[in-house]
Amino acid sequence: MKDRQSPQTPLQMRVPFVSAALHCISMTVIVFLRSSFGYSYLRPKSVFFAFAWAFVLFFIYAWKEKDVWQEYRLMCLYGAASIFLYLTHMLRAFFGELFRGGAHDNDSGTPHTLRVLRMLGRPCTPNFEMKWHIWVEPIFVFLAGLFLGVVVKERHLSYWLVFTAPCLSVKELLNYWFQVRQKKRHKDSRDDAEDIFEDEPTTTPVDAPKPIGKAKIRRARSSTRSAAHEITERQHAQVLRLMPPYRLDEAERNYDKLIKQAHPDPNEDLDSDEGLVAQLNEAISFFRRTHG
């Protein structure tokens, strides 16, 4: 995603430099907290690899110098584990893409703690998961940093975790804001597509002269309807997390997965994202009607 030359889509929106810096800092703890990432989410790979290589050199230097190793031992072990987990997650995402079984490209991963809650029978809606990312995970990282500093008396790793916690929270808040903007743009695109159809004349005036270039007018109308159809199809595909070429069977699979996340159990009074449910139902109805 970092090297794309085309304009950014709403899912790819970010603040120049700030988002990349927050992402690199946050990934050092996210790789411990989550799994099942989207391939494009593990960005920016080149920057992370550059820092990883620099850290490997420092690790070798500290290993050979006993005094340095004694002071930075926990920091070195933590960094080495972060690099290993990052590479593991990236390889898993790569093979998922290779065999067409990976998560959505921009999937930020599933927290291990939420997996445990689901195993215990606690449904987790998208709103609950979003709040978990913004507040619970940064608080957990901050408390871990305080524990290392106060109890273990480890300064360097403690400072890093305390610094990383607010960066993780700000990163997730920015992602939430971009998701809000994406939904707004999705609604605006649908409204624009509806306006195109509403603005087209439905009847021909009786006294109007017979058009000479009838075939040309028909091609223009067909082009307008085709453009509106493509806009609508692209927006519905984003809701169902589809990549072209679009297939009905893949749309059905993604719909079943996403509707369970948005409304885990319709028989219980649980917090559900009604707006997302409505968008999913509208999107799958569109693909059933056009690709069935």
Backbone as a ProteinNet text record, in pm:
[ID]
protein_1_A
[PRIMARY]
MKDRQSPQTPLQMRVPFVSAALHCISMTVIVFLRSSFGYSYLRPKSVFFAFAWAFVLFFIYAWKEKDVWQEYRLMCLYGAASIFLYLTHMLRAFFGELFRGGAHDNDSGTPHTLRVLRMLGRPCTPNFEMKWHIWVEPIFVFLAGLFLGVVVKERHLSYWLVFTAPCLSVKELLNYWFQVRQKKRHKDSRDDAEDIFEDEPTTTPVDAPKPIGKAKIRRARSSTRSAAHEITERQHAQVLRLMPPYRLDEAERNYDKLIKQAHPDPNEDLDSDEGLVAQLNEAISFFRRTHG
[TERTIARY]
82.3	0	86.2	201.1	285.8	329.6	348.4	403.4	297.8	169.4	65	71.8	52.7	54.1	-86.3	-187.7	-324.5	-376.5	-483.9	-539.2	-584.5	-574.1	-610.2	-761.1	-805	-944.9	-969.8	-1098.2	-1124.9	-1058.4	-1048.9	-985.4	-836.5	-776	-633.6	-597.7	-694.5	-666.7	-578.2	-485	-398.5	-333.7	-280.8	-210.8	-66.1	-13.9	123.6	222.8	315.5	422.5	369	266.6	216.2	161.1	76.9	17.8	124.5	221.9	329.4	411.5	442.8	520	441.4	314.4	231.4	217.7	206.6	192.3	317.3	435.4	561.3	579.4	550	565.3	465.2	340.1	235.6	254.8	309.3	324.6	417	505.4	594.4	518.5	397	315.5	195.2	145.7	28.8	58.4	181.6	214.2	203.6	213.5	195	47	-34.1	-171.5	-273.4	-239.9	-339.4	-279.5	-368.7	-328.6	-430.9	-407.2	-496.6	-507.7	-393.4	-390.8	-418.6	-466.2	-472.4	-334	-309.8	-175.8	-133.5	-223.4	-187.5	-176.6	-235.5	-227	-84.5	-5	132.2	222.5	187.5	259.7	325.5	417.1	493.9	609.1	614.3	708.5	853.4	883.3	1021.8	1076.3	994.2	1039.3	1061.6	967.1	980.7	1102.8	1128.6	1245	1374	1375.1	1494.7	1524.3	1419.7	1438.8	1475.5	1416.4	1446.8	1594	1645.1	1785.4	1876.6	1842.8	1923	1919.9	1804.1	1794.2	1873.9	1876	1955.7	2103.1	2150.8	2290.4	2316.5	2221.8	2238.5	2235.6	2148.5	2139.6	2273.5	2337.5	2467.4	2572.5	2569.5	2665.3	2645.1	2518.5	2490.4	2528.3	2509.9	2542.2	2691.6	2772.4	2916.9	2972.2	2897.3	2941.8	2861	2924.6	2852.5	2782.5	2847.6	2785	2660.8	2670.8	2556.7	2443.2	2480.8	2378	2306.9	2378.8	2317.5	2214.7	2241.3	2150.5	2033	2058.2	1953.9	1901.5	1920.7	1885.3	1736.8	1648.4	1504.3	1459	1517.5	1482.5	1521.8	1638.8	1684.4	1595.3	1560.9	1475.1	1336.2	1285.7	1153.8	1155.7	1259.2	1268.8	1283.8	1365.1	1382.1	1250.5	1174.1	1044.3	947	951.6	864.6	894.2	1022.7	1061.5	1017.4	1039.2	1000.4	849.8	771.1	625.3	577.1	639.5	600.6	621.6	737.9	765.4	669.3	635.7	542.2	404.4	356.2	225.4	226.2	335.9	341.4	342.5	416.7	417.8	280.8	215	80.5	-15.8	-6.4	-92.8	-58.6	70.8	112.9	56	69.1	18	-134.4	-196.6	-341.3	-384.6	-310.2	-338.9	-310.9	-204.1	-164.4	-271.5	-333.6	-435.6	-576.8	-589.5	-720.4	-801.8	-733.3	-804.9	-770.4	-703.3	-659.4	-770.3	-740.2	-835.3	-839.4	-933.8	-941.6	-809	-768	-636.6	-610.2	-713	-694.2	-740.8	-756.6	-798.5	-688.4	-723.5	-624.3	-597.6	-650.9	-623.6	-726.5	-729.3	-821.8	-744.1	-778.4	-707.2	-722.4	-614	-620	-720.9	-732.4	-826.1	-970.7	-1003.7	-1139.7	-1166.9	-1064.3	-1082.1	-1119.8	-1054.4	-1086	-1229.3	-1270.6	-1407.7	-1509.9	-1479.8	-1571.4	-1577.6	-1463	-1463	-1546	-1551.7	-1631.2	-1778.4	-1814.2	-1953.8	-1993.2	-1895.8	-1926.7	-1918.3	-2032.4	-2026.2	-1958.9	-1880.9	-1808.8	-1850.7	-1924.1	-1969.9	-1857.1	-1867.7	-1764.3	-1745.5	-1852.6	-1838.8	-1757.9	-1784.8	-1710.8	-1563	-1535.4	-1395.8	-1325.2	-1397.2	-1337	-1298.7	-1388.3	-1356.6	-1241.1	-1235.3	-1125	-991.6	-987.6	-864.1	-822.7	-920.1	-887.7	-848.3	-915.7	-896.7	-831.2	-880.1	-834.6	-690.7	-659	-522.3	-417.6	-437.5	-338.1	-324	-436	-427.1	-347.3	-369.6	-295.4	-145.1	-108.5	33.2	92.3	16.9	65.9	89.7	-3.2	13.5	131.4	151.9	267.7	397.6	400.8	519.1	543.8	436.6	451.3	499.6	448.1	490.1	638.7	687	829.2	915.6	866.6	946.2	947.2	830.3	818.8	860.4	817	840.2	970.7	987.7	1105.3	1227.1	1204.2	1311.8	1386.1	1312.4	1370.3	1332.1	1426.8	1396.1	1362.3	1447.3	1437.8	1309.1	1280	1157.6	1034.7	1044.4	932.3	900.3	1004.9	983.9	921.3	967.4	915.5	766.9	727.8	587.1	497.4	543.6	464.9	450.3	553.9	548.1	458.8	462.6	386.2	236.7	196.2	53.6	-28.1	8.5	-70.5	-60.4	54	66.4	-33.6	-50.6	-147	-289.2	-321	-455.3	-484.2	-387.1	-406	-420.3	-341	-349.8	-489.5	-545.3	-677.8	-786.9	-768.6	-865.7	-866.9	-748.7	-743.1	-811.8	-789	-855.1	-1006.9	-1053.5	-1198.1	-1254.2	-1181	-1226.2	-1233.3	-1133.7	-1134.6	-1249.9	-1285.7	-1400.3	-1530.3	-1539.8	-1657.7	-1666.2	-1551.6	-1549.5	-1581.2	-1537.8	-1566.3	-1716.9	-1783	-1927.4	-2000.1	-1951.7	-2013.7	-1995.8	-1877.2	-1853.2	-1932.7	-1946.6	-2028.4	-2173	-2225.7	-2362.8	-2373.9	-2274.2	-2277.4	-2273.9	-2193.3	-2185.8	-2318.4	-2383.8	-2514.6	-2616.4	-2612.1	-2704.6	-2679	-2550.8	-2518.1	-2568.6	-2552.5	-2600.5	-2751.9	-2823.1	-2968.4	-3009.8	-2932.6	-2965.2	-2950.2	-2854.5	-2835.3	-2961	-3020.3	-3141.1	-3261	-3266.8	-3380.7	-3379.4	-3258.5	-3248.2	-3279	-3277.2	-3304.9	-3454.3	-3494.9	-3636.7	-3699.1	-3820	-3890.6	-3985	-4029.7	-4120.8	-4067.1	-4108.3	-4065.7	-4179	-4156.7	-4263.9	-4324.9	-4456.6	-4529.3	-4482.1	-4462.3	-4428.4	-4279.8	-4203.9	-4059.1	-4023.5	-3934.5	-3895.5	-3819.8	-3836.3	-3770.2	-3618.8	-3543.5	-3398.2	-3333.8	-3238.5	-3169.3	-3067.4	-2992.1	-2889.1	-2942.5	-3047	-3109.9	-3010.8	-2934.5	-2840.3	-2736.9	-2696.6	-2596.7	-2652.2	-2780.3	-2842.7	-2854.6	-2890	-2902.3	-2767.9	-2661.7	-2530.9	-2495	-2533.5	-2503.3	-2578.2	-2709	-2786.6	-2732.2	-2695.9	-2639.2	-2509.9	-2430.1	-2304.6	-2329.7	-2433.7	-2465.1	-2511.1	-2600.4	-2648.2	-2535.3	-2446.8	-2335.3	-2243.4	-2215.3	-2130	-2195	-2326	-2395.6	-2394	-2410.9	-2407.8	-2270.8	-2164.6	-2029.9	-2002.9	-2051.5	-2033.3	-2103.9	-2229	-2305.5	-2240.9	-2196.8	-2135	-2006.5	-1926.7	-1801.4	-1825.7	-1928.3	-1958.7	-2009.4	-2096.8	-2144.8	-2031.8	-1938.4	-1825	-1737.2	-1722	-1645.2	-1713.2	-1845.7	-1918.7	-1896.4	-1897.9	-1880.4	-1733.7	-1641.7	-1498.4	-1462.2	-1506.9	-1480.4	-1374.6	-1298.7	-1201.2	-1243.1	-1226.8	-1265.3	-1175.3	-1227.4	-1366	-1462.8	-1583.7	-1678.6	-1752.9	-1768.2	-1841	-1946	-2059.6	-2170.4	-2135.7	-2066.3	-2034	-1942.4	-1846.5	-1757.8	-1834.1	-1927.9	-2010.3	-2094.5	-2149.4	-2230	-2145.8	-2022.2	-1935.4	-1900.6	-1861.9	-1827	-1948.2	-2064.1	-2186.6	-2216	-2206.6	-2233.4	-2137	-2010.5	-1910.5	-1933.8	-1959.4	-1973.3	-2103.8	-2211.4	-2339.2	-2335.9	-2256.5	-2241.5	-2163.3	-2065.4	-1989.1	-2072.6	-2155.1	-2236.2	-2354	-2409.9	-2525	-2508.4	-2425.7	-2387.5	-2505.8	-2606.1	-2717.9	-2846.4	-2929.1	-3051.8	-3155.4	-3137.6	-3234.4	-3207.8	-3092.8	-3058.2	-3051	-3070.2	-3067.3	-2923.7	-2848.2	-2706.6	-2681.9	-2571.8	-2534.6	-2495.2	-2564.4	-2535.5	-2530.8	-2459.6	-2444.4	-2555.5	-2667.7	-2782.9	-2753.4	-2673.8	-2639.5	-2559	-2463.1	-2382.4	-2467.1	-2559.8	-2648.3	-2730.4	-2783.7	-2862.8	-2777.7	-2652.7	-2564.1	-2531	-2506.7	-2475.1	-2593.3	-2714.5	-2833.1	-2856.3	-2835.6	-2853.3	-2749	-2623.8	-2516.3	-2538.7	-2575.3	-2593.6	-2715.7	-2819.7	-2935.4	-2897.8	-2808.6	-2762.5	-2688.3	-2595.9	-2517.5	-2604.2	-2700.5	-2790.4	-2873.9	-2909.6	-2992.7	-2911.6	-2787	-2707.1	-2615.3	-2578.5	-2486	-2550.7	-2679.9	-2746.4	-2775.9
-120.3	0	126	116.1	233.9	289.5	199.7	243	260.6	263.1	279.9	419.4	427.4	555.1	608.8	522.6	566.8	640.7	722.5	795.1	700.9	743.8	659.2	645.2	522.9	498.3	531.1	538.6	569.1	472.5	341.2	246.3	272.6	346.7	369.2	509.2	588.1	724.3	724.3	818.2	831.4	968.4	1009	1136.4	1114.2	1190.6	1170.1	1174.6	1082.5	1065.9	1026.6	1096.9	1069.2	928.2	890.1	756.6	648.8	670.4	571.7	558.2	670.5	665.4	596.3	631.4	566.6	417.2	381.2	240.1	161.4	214	144.4	127.6	233.3	225.6	127	134.8	50	-96.6	-125.8	-265.1	-342.9	-275.4	-346.7	-411.5	-362.5	-426.6	-499.4	-451.9	-515.2	-659.5	-688.4	-826.4	-922.5	-871.4	-955.1	-970.1	-868.3	-863.1	-924.9	-933.2	-976.2	-1076.6	-1131	-1221.4	-1210.5	-1284.4	-1286	-1146.5	-1089.4	-957	-965.6	-856.2	-842.4	-812.4	-853.6	-839.1	-692.5	-606.3	-465.1	-392.2	-450	-384.3	-385.4	-483.8	-493.7	-397.2	-272.6	-168.1	-76.6	9.8	7.2	-90.6	-192.6	-302.7	-257.3	-171.8	-129.6	-55	31.8	106.8	14	-79.8	-171.7	-261.1	-306.1	-390	-313.2	-184.9	-103.3	-92.8	-65.9	-60.2	-197.6	-302.7	-437.9	-471.7	-435.7	-462.9	-383.6	-257.5	-177.2	-238.1	-289.1	-348.2	-478.5	-556.2	-679.5	-647.2	-540.9	-500.4	-459.4	-385.7	-347.3	-470.7	-567	-689.7	-763.3	-771.9	-839.3	-764.8	-631.4	-550.4	-570.5	-565.3	-581.9	-721.3	-820.8	-959.3	-976.2	-901.3	-915.4	-828.6	-727.8	-640.8	-673.1	-731	-779.7	-667.2	-553.3	-442.4	-391.2	-379	-332.9	-435.5	-563.3	-668.8	-670.3	-649.1	-650	-537.9	-423.6	-310.4	-318.6	-368.2	-369.1	-509.4	-603.5	-742.1	-758.4	-707.4	-722.8	-649.7	-533.3	-457.8	-535.3	-598.8	-675.9	-798	-867.7	-985.5	-947.3	-836.1	-789.4	-751.9	-679.1	-640.4	-760.4	-858.2	-978.6	-1054.4	-1062.7	-1129.5	-1053.6	-919.2	-838.8	-864.3	-867	-891.1	-1029.9	-1129.4	-1267.3	-1278	-1218.7	-1225.3	-1148.5	-1035.3	-959.3	-1042.4	-1104.9	-1187.9	-1306.1	-1364.3	-1476.7	-1433.8	-1319.6	-1270	-1235.6	-1176.9	-1138.4	-1261	-1365.8	-1488.9	-1555.5	-1552.4	-1610.7	-1533.7	-1401.8	-1321.1	-1344.5	-1360.3	-1383.7	-1514.9	-1623.4	-1752	-1752.5	-1672.7	-1658.7	-1594.8	-1491.5	-1429.3	-1526	-1603.9	-1695.1	-1801	-1849	-1953.3	-1897.3	-1764	-1696.1	-1728.4	-1736.2	-1761.2	-1661.2	-1553.1	-1455.4	-1361.7	-1285.2	-1185.6	-1067.4	-977	-854.3	-779.3	-717.1	-653	-557.2	-484.2	-383.3	-431	-561.2	-615.6	-591.4	-527.3	-492.8	-606	-724.5	-838.5	-854.7	-974.2	-1005.7	-1019.2	-943.4	-955.7	-1095.6	-1146.2	-1277.8	-1278.6	-1166.6	-1160.5	-1174.7	-1118	-1131.8	-1273.9	-1342.6	-1483.7	-1564.3	-1532.9	-1603.4	-1573.1	-1446.2	-1409.9	-1483.1	-1496.9	-1569.6	-1717.3	-1773.5	-1913.5	-1933	-1829.7	-1836.3	-1802.7	-1775.2	-1748.6	-1603.4	-1512	-1369.1	-1314.4	-1283.7	-1228.6	-1091	-1064.8	-938.7	-871	-762.9	-689.2	-600.4	-551.3	-459.8	-335.8	-281	-163.5	-197	-314.5	-357.5	-377.2	-438.7	-460.4	-328.1	-231.3	-100.6	-32.5	-35.7	23.5	-49.6	-180.2	-258	-211.9	-189.2	-143.6	-5.2	84.5	223.8	241	170.4	197.2	83	-37.9	-147.2	-186.4	-207.3	-248.6	-143.3	-12.6	85.5	90.4	77.1	76.5	-43.2	-157.8	-278.5	-259.1	-200.6	-176.5	-77	27.9	128.5	66.9	-15.7	-81.2	-178.1	-246.9	-336.1	-256.3	-136.8	-52.7	-5.4	34.2	75.2	-39.8	-159.3	-276.3	-302.4	-295.7	-319.4	-211.7	-86.6	21.8	22.5	-4.9	5.8	-123	-236.5	-364.3	-428.9	-442.4	-510.9	-418.8	-288.5	-189.3	-193.9	-214.2	-215.2	-84.9	1.3	135.2	141	85.1	109.1	50.7	-74.4	-134.8	-69.9	-30.1	37.5	169.9	249.5	376.4	354.5	250.4	225.5	188.7	102.9	62.4	178.9	259.6	376.3	474.8	488.3	576.6	517.4	385	318.8	321.6	316.2	308.1	423.6	550.7	658.8	659	616	608.8	507.6	394.9	293.7	347.4	420.8	475.9	579.6	668.1	770	704.5	602.5	530.8	473.2	409.1	348.3	455.2	568	676.9	731.4	744.1	788.5	688.2	558.7	456.5	464.6	489.3	501	621.7	732.8	852.1	825.9	757.2	726.3	632	541.9	454.2	534.4	633.1	720.7	794.7	846.8	917.4	823	698.5	602.5	577.5	559.4	537.4	659	778.7	899.9	907.2	876.7	879.6	770.6	657.2	550.3	596.9	663.2	714.3	821.3	911.1	1015.5	955.6	849.6	787.6	723.8	661.1	601.5	710.2	821.5	930.9	988.2	1000.1	1051.2	956.8	824.4	728	734.5	754.3	766.6	894.5	1002.3	1128.3	1115	1032.6	1015.2	956	856	794.4	888.5	964.6	1054.3	1168.3	1212.7	1324.2	1283.7	1154.7	1112.2	1123.7	1176.4	1187.5	1050.7	1034.4	907.4	903.7	1019	1024.4	1121.4	1102	1189.2	1283.8	1415.4	1509.5	1474.3	1496.5	1459.7	1542.9	1675.2	1764.8	1770.8	1692.4	1698.7	1637.1	1698	1640.7	1510.4	1425.5	1296.4	1315.6	1266.9	1289.5	1218.5	1288.2	1230.6	1127	1161	1067.7	979.3	902	820.1	720.1	653.9	554	617.5	739.8	808.1	842.8	885.9	918.6	794.5	681.5	557.8	516.7	535.1	499.7	588.7	716.3	807.6	766.1	731.2	688.7	558.1	466.7	340.3	363.5	458.3	489	545.9	632.9	691.1	583.9	496	389.4	293.9	265.1	176.7	236.9	367.7	433.2	429.8	455.5	451.2	310	209.7	71.1	34.9	78.9	49.2	115	237.2	305.2	226.8	188.8	114.9	-20.2	-90.2	-221.3	-210	-107.8	-89.8	-59.4	21.1	53.7	-69.3	-147.7	-269.6	-370.4	-374.4	-465.5	-427.7	-297.1	-254.4	-297.7	-290.2	-332.5	-480.9	-562.8	-707.3	-750	-651.5	-678.8	-771.8	-737.6	-815.8	-747.6	-828.6	-779.5	-828.1	-743.4	-786.3	-901.1	-991.9	-995.5	-1045.6	-986.5	-1018.5	-1148.4	-1235.1	-1361.2	-1372.5	-1428.9	-1439.5	-1532.3	-1644	-1736.9	-1672.4	-1592	-1522	-1414.8	-1347.2	-1247.6	-1312.1	-1431.3	-1501.8	-1541.1	-1589	-1628.4	-1507.4	-1398.2	-1279	-1224	-1230.3	-1182.2	-1262.9	-1395.4	-1479.2	-1447.7	-1424.2	-1395.1	-1258.1	-1156.7	-1020.1	-1000.6	-1068	-1048.7	-1109.3	-1216.4	-1275.4	-1182.2	-1112.1	-1017.9	-896.8	-850.8	-731.3	-760.8	-880.3	-918.3	-1064.2	-1092.6	-1230.8	-1323.6	-1281.1	-1369.7	-1289.5	-1303.4	-1223.8	-1260.9	-1373.5	-1414.4	-1351.2	-1283.6	-1220.8	-1069.8	-997	-850.7	-803.8	-807.4	-773.7	-647.1	-581.5	-459.9	-497.6	-444.8	-476	-346.5	-351.7	-236.4	-243.6	-177.4	-185.9	-123.4	-15.2	47.5	-45.4	-117.5	-211.7	-328.3	-375.6	-484.9	-445.2	-321.9	-274.9	-265.6	-216.4	-207.7	-345.4	-442.8	-578.1	-640.6	-623	-679	-616.4	-485.7	-418.2	-463.4	-483	-523.5	-665.1	-759.2	-896.9	-907.8	-826.3	-825.8	-777.3	-677.2	-624.8	-732.7	-805.3	-905.7	-1026.8	-1060.5	-1170.2	-1133	-1005.1	-959.4	-946	-904.7	-877.8	-992.7	-1079.5	-1189.7	-1327	-1331	-1459.3	-1535
0	0	0	59.2	72.7	-63	-162.2	-290.1	-398.3	-363.3	-462.6	-524.3	-657	-726.3	-751.2	-740.3	-762.5	-641	-656.4	-542.7	-433.6	-310.1	-197.8	-188.4	-161.4	-132.8	13	57.6	197.2	292.9	255.5	344.7	358.5	263.2	265.9	315.9	357.7	400.3	524	526.2	642.7	640	754.2	764.4	721.8	625.4	579.8	695.1	696.5	793.4	931	981.7	1116.2	1124.5	1028.4	1031.8	1019.2	930.8	914.7	1042.8	1107.2	1231.3	1342.5	1357	1459	1432.6	1304.5	1270.6	1307.4	1272.6	1304.2	1454.6	1530.6	1675.9	1734.8	1689.5	1746.5	1711.8	1593.2	1551.9	1644.1	1717.3	1809	1924.4	1953.5	2057.2	1997.2	1881.4	1820.1	1782.7	1739.2	1699.8	1817.5	1940.8	2058.7	2094.9	2062.7	2110.6	2015.2	1884.8	1786	1688.9	1603.5	1496.2	1383.9	1273.7	1157	1093.9	1059.4	998	847.8	790.4	645.9	590.6	466.5	409.9	400.7	355.3	339	472.4	578.4	709.1	762.6	723.2	773.1	696.8	699.4	629.3	733.4	701.1	576.2	591.5	512.5	531.4	519.6	422.3	401.1	521.9	581.9	699.1	817.2	837.3	950	932.6	810.1	785.6	810	777.1	800.6	950.7	1029.3	1174.1	1229.6	1173.4	1220.5	1197.6	1080.8	1051.9	1144.8	1170.1	1264	1403.8	1442.9	1576.5	1585	1476.9	1476.9	1497.8	1432.1	1451.4	1595.6	1654.6	1795.6	1886.1	1852.4	1932	1931	1812.9	1804.4	1886.5	1876.7	1954.5	2104.6	2149.3	2292.2	2339.9	2253.4	2291.2	2319	2244.7	2260.3	2373.2	2413.3	2522.6	2648.2	2745.5	2863.4	2938.6	2953.9	3026.5	2952.5	2820	2741	2745.5	2737.3	2740.6	2875.1	2981.3	3113.3	3127.4	3066.3	3078.1	2980.6	2859.8	2755.6	2724.6	2816.3	2787.2	2755.3	2840.9	2818.2	2692	2668.5	2548.4	2423.2	2424.2	2309.4	2286	2393	2379	2330	2381.4	2338.1	2189.5	2146.3	2006.4	1914.6	1956.1	1874.4	1860.9	1969.2	1963.4	1873.7	1876.6	1790.4	1643.2	1608.6	1469.1	1424.3	1509.5	1475	1453.8	1543.9	1529.8	1407.5	1378.8	1260.1	1133.7	1123	1006	998	1113.5	1116	1066.9	1117.8	1074.3	925.1	876.6	736.5	645.5	684.3	604.7	604.9	719.3	725.4	634.8	635.5	548.5	401.5	372	233.8	180.8	257.4	211.9	209.8	297.7	290.6	160.6	116	-12.6	-127.3	-114	-220.6	-245.7	-138.7	-150.9	-138.3	-152.4	-153.4	-28.7	83.9	208.4	316.5	277.9	376.7	419.8	525.5	574.6	478.1	503.3	423.3	431.4	321.1	313.3	428.4	471.2	575.4	712.9	730	859.8	962.6	1073	1175.5	1273.1	1245.1	1331	1441.5	1499.3	1607.9	1738.1	1842.8	1970.7	2030.3	2089.1	2152.8	2267.6	2337.9	2450.6	2403.8	2286.7	2234.5	2187.9	2140.4	2105.7	2229.3	2339.8	2464.3	2507.5	2496.6	2533.3	2446.1	2317.1	2228.9	2267.2	2305.5	2349.1	2475	2558.7	2681.3	2657.2	2531	2497.8	2501.1	2507.6	2509.4	2367.9	2300.5	2164.8	2164	2060.1	2047.3	1917.3	1927.9	1810.6	1758.4	1634.8	1582.4	1668.9	1725.5	1812.3	1937.8	1994.1	2113	2079.8	1964.7	1924.2	1898.1	1839.2	1813.8	1945.3	2044	2174	2241.8	2222.3	2279.4	2221.4	2090.1	2026.2	2075.4	2091.1	2123.1	2269.3	2360.1	2502.6	2579.7	2564.7	2652.2	2621.7	2494.3	2460.5	2500.1	2469.3	2515.5	2667.6	2739.7	2886.6	2935	2872.7	2909.5	2886.1	2771.5	2741	2839.5	2873.1	2968.1	3106	3153.3	3283.6	3283.3	3168.9	3159.3	3169.8	3107.6	3118	3260.2	3330.6	3470.4	3557.3	3530.8	3609.5	3591.9	3468.2	3444.5	3509.8	3509.2	3565.9	3717.2	3778.2	3924.8	3994	3942.3	4009.5	3963.5	3832.4	3779	3775.4	3781.8	3775.2	3641.1	3533.9	3399.7	3332.2	3305.8	3258	3110.3	3025.8	2881.6	2821.9	2850	2797.2	2858.5	2984.8	3050.2	2981.7	2952.2	2883.4	2745.1	2676.4	2542.1	2544.3	2637	2645	2687.1	2780.9	2822.5	2706.8	2626.1	2509.3	2399.3	2383.9	2277.6	2304.4	2430.9	2464.5	2405.6	2426.9	2364.6	2212.1	2157.6	2010.9	1954.8	2023.7	1979.7	1986.3	2092.5	2106.7	1997.6	1971	1867.1	1729.5	1704.1	1575.5	1555.8	1658.8	1646	1636.7	1703.4	1690.4	1548	1487	1347.5	1255.3	1279.9	1198.3	1212.8	1334.8	1356.6	1280.9	1283.1	1212	1061.8	1007.9	865.1	830.1	920.3	895.4	893.4	982.2	980.6	849	801.3	673.8	557.6	567.4	461.5	450.2	565	562.9	505.4	539.8	486.9	334.9	284.8	140.5	70.1	135.4	78.3	61.5	163.1	155.3	46.9	39	-63.6	-203.7	-224	-356	-394	-297.2	-324.9	-359.1	-286.1	-315.4	-454.1	-491.4	-624.6	-733.3	-708.8	-808	-822.4	-710.6	-717.7	-790.4	-769.5	-837.8	-988.3	-1032.9	-1177.5	-1239.7	-1171.6	-1224.1	-1214.2	-1105.3	-1088	-1189.1	-1228.8	-1322.4	-1466.6	-1498.6	-1634.9	-1663.8	-1781.3	-1814.9	-1833.2	-1779.9	-1790.2	-1909.1	-1957.6	-2072.5	-2176	-2300.5	-2409.8	-2445.1	-2450.7	-2486.1	-2621.5	-2632.8	-2754.9	-2873.3	-2853.5	-2962.7	-2991.5	-2920.7	-2942	-3076.2	-3150.8	-3280	-3260.6	-3358.2	-3353.5	-3363.2	-3267.5	-3271.2	-3388.7	-3451.3	-3566.4	-3520.4	-3420.1	-3371.1	-3259.9	-3288.4	-3183.2	-3123.3	-3210.4	-3159.1	-3068.6	-3102.2	-3020.2	-2883	-2878.9	-2750.5	-2664.3	-2725.5	-2648.6	-2589.1	-2664.8	-2610.3	-2492.6	-2498.6	-2388.3	-2262.9	-2279.7	-2163.8	-2108.3	-2197	-2151.5	-2076.5	-2125.1	-2057.2	-1918.7	-1906.7	-1775.9	-1677.6	-1727.1	-1638.6	-1601.7	-1697.3	-1667.9	-1563.1	-1574	-1474.1	-1336.7	-1331.4	-1202.7	-1145.6	-1232.7	-1187.5	-1132	-1196.9	-1148.8	-1014.4	-996.9	-867.6	-757.4	-784.6	-684.5	-655	-760.3	-740.9	-659.5	-688	-615.7	-467.7	-439.6	-300.7	-225.8	-289.4	-224.5	-205.6	-298.9	-285.8	-167.6	-141.8	-24.7	103.8	107.2	227.6	254.1	148	161.9	155.1	145.6	143.6	27.6	-91.6	-211.3	-295.8	-365.4	-461.2	-600.2	-704.6	-839	-886.9	-972.1	-1022.5	-915.6	-910.3	-805.7	-839.9	-739.2	-756.7	-647.5	-683.9	-588.9	-473.3	-500.7	-392.5	-288.9	-335.1	-241.4	-165.1	-233.4	-165.3	-56.1	-83.1	16.7	138	113	224.9	312.9	249.6	327.1	400.5	338	403.6	529.5	521.4	638.6	752.5	717.7	820.5	883.3	800.1	850.5	926	883.1	951.6	1090.5	1107.1	1240.8	1332.7	1276.4	1358	1395.4	1301.7	1327.7	1419.6	1411.5	1493.7	1533.4	1636.6	1668	1692	1769.4	1802.6	1799.8	1694.8	1686.2	1791.5	1860.9	1962.7	2098.3	2110.6	2237.7	2218	2327.3	2324	2339.2	2228.4	2231.4	2150.7	2182.8	2109.8	1967.2	1869.6	1730.4	1650.2	1540.9	1452.8	1348.2	1376.3	1286.9	1151	1152.1	1025.1	936.3	997	920.2	871.6	955	914.7	792.2	794.2	680.9	554.4	567.8	451.2	396.5	486.3	441.5	368.2	422.8	358.3	221.2	212.1	83.6	-17.6	29.4	-61.6	-114.9	-26.7	-72.7	-162.9	-137.6	-226.3	-365.9	-370.3	-499.8	-578.3	-511.8	-583.3	-619.7	-537.2	-574.3	-696	-704.7	-816.1	-945.8	-934.7	-1055.3	-1096.3	-1000.2	-1030.7	-1014.1	-980.2	-956.6	-1085.5
[MASK]
++++++++++++++++++++++++++++++++++++++++++++++++++++++++++++++++++++++++++++++++++++++++++++++++++++++++++++++++++++++++++++++++++++++++++++++++++++++++++++++++++++++++++++++++++++++++++++++++++++++++++++++++++++++++++++++++++++++++++++++++++++++++++++++++++++++++++++++++++++++++++++++++++++

